[in-house]
Amino acid sequence: MYFSHCFDIIKRMHDADFPYDVQWTDIDVMSNHLDFTYDNISFNGFPELIKGLRSQGKHYVNIIDPGISSTQPAGSYAPFDEGLKRGIFIKKYNSTDPIIGRVTNILFFLKLTSMN
C-alpha cells in the first residue's frame, strides 16, 4: 500500500457518500515494520492526511503489533530503548531477561498489565 492508495480509498468513500468516520492502516504504513513509525517515503504527507481526517471529524487508527522490535542499534528506536528502561517487556521466568519472539522482526512483547 502507498499513500496514494490510502488517499484514494478515503476519496472514494467520501464521493460515494458512504457513512465513514474512521480510517485505519496496518503494518504496511510503518517504516521497516516498526511500531509507532511511518514510512516517510511511501507515505510522504501522511501526517497531513491524518490532520485532514481529524478536521472533518473523522478518526484514525494505526494497528500496531504487541511486540517491539529489538534489532535496531541502541539509541535508534525509542519504543525499544524506553521499554527496556521502564521494564515493560515480559520477562523470562525467574529472570530479568525479556522473552524474545519473532513476527516480522525479532522483538520483545509488552507486559500490558503494568503499563504506566
N, C-alpha and C positions, 0 to 999 in steps of 0.2 A: 504494500500500500504506500502511496505517496500523498503528499499534501494536496495535490490537485484532485486525487481520488476522494479524499475526505471532504474537500470543499464541494465537489460535485454532488456527493451524497446529500450534504446539507442543502444545497441549492435545489435539488430535485424534490426533497421533502417540502421545502418552502413553496416551490412552484406548484406542487400538487395540492397545496393547502391541507397537507396531512397533519393531524394533531401530533405535535412533536415538541417535546420540552427538554430532551436530554440527548447529547451526543457522547458516545463512548468510543474509546480506542483500546487496542491491546498492545502487546509487546512490540509489534511492528513499528510503532512510533518511537520507541526508545532507542537511544544511542547504544549500540552493542549489547542490547537486551538488558541494560542496567536500569533497575527501578529508579524512579524519581529523576529521570533524564528524558530528553527527546533528541532525535536526530536532526540537528540544525541544518543539514544539507538537504536530505529528502523531505524534511518538514519545515523548511525555511518559511517563516511567517506564522508558525503555529501559535505562539503566544497571542498574536493579534487576532487570530481566528477565535481563540477561546474568549478573548475580551469582547469580540463581536457577538458571540453567542450570549454572553452574560448581559450585554447591553440590550439584547432582545428578550431578556427574562428567561433564557434557557440555561441549562446546566451542562457541565462537562464532567465525565468520569473517565479516569485512566485506570484500566485494570492492571494491577501490579501483582507480582508473584510474592508469596510469603517467604521468600528467601532472598538474601542479599549476596551478590557475587563477592567472592573472596580472592579473585585472581589479579586484581589491579595492584600496581605498586603502592606501597604505604604512602598515605597523604594525597592520593589522587582521586579517591572516591569517598566522599564524606559520609554517605549512609553506612558504609562498612567501618570506616575509622571511628565514627561516633558510636556505632553499635558495639564495637569492642570496648571502647572507653566506658560506656554505660552498662556493659554486661547484659545486653538484652537478647543475646542469642541462646538457644537451647544448648545446654552443656551435656557432655557425656556423664554417665552415672559415676558418682564419686570422683569427679574431675572438674577442673576449671577450663578444660579444653572444649571449645564449641564442637557440636556434631557437624560433620561436613557431608553435604549432599550434592546431588547433581541434577540439574534440569537442563538449562541451556548453557550454564557455566557451573563451575564448582562454587558452591555457596554455603552460607550458614543460615539456619532457619531462625526466625524471630520467635521469642518467647512472648506471645501476645498477652499472657495472663498477668504480666508485671510491667506493663508499659507505663512510663511516667510522662 
